[in-house]
Amino acid sequence: YNDDAVDRNERNNYSSAISSITSGDNYVTIEHICPSGPLGLIIDTSTKGPIVHSVKSSSSVKGFILPGDIIVGLDGKDTSSMTAPMITSYMASKAQQQQRRI
């Protein structure tokens, strides 16, 4: 995620839901296991990859995934080069799984 685009306190309120965190010079990668059902994310296409535009208030990942986050993977598949329609379709195809790793 981009530190400038997020409220750290909001994400910290949900830190118990984070399963792993890795970081580099200009990024932090956070992995989370999500329950089945729609994720409730509105995604845009960006040059960095699919970026979260907004998170619906009913989303199970609200507070964990925030606007400005880049979605780089879902269930082990690299999504960094997907467009918004591609990743939205891919997320929908996985909605009925018992859990998903994003």
Secondary structure, DSSP 8 states (H G I E B T S, - for coil): --GGGS-HHHHHTTGGGEEEEEE-SS-EEEEEEEESS---EEEEEETTEEEEEEE-TT-TTBTTB-TT-B--EETTEE-TT--HHHHHHHHHHTTTSSEEE-
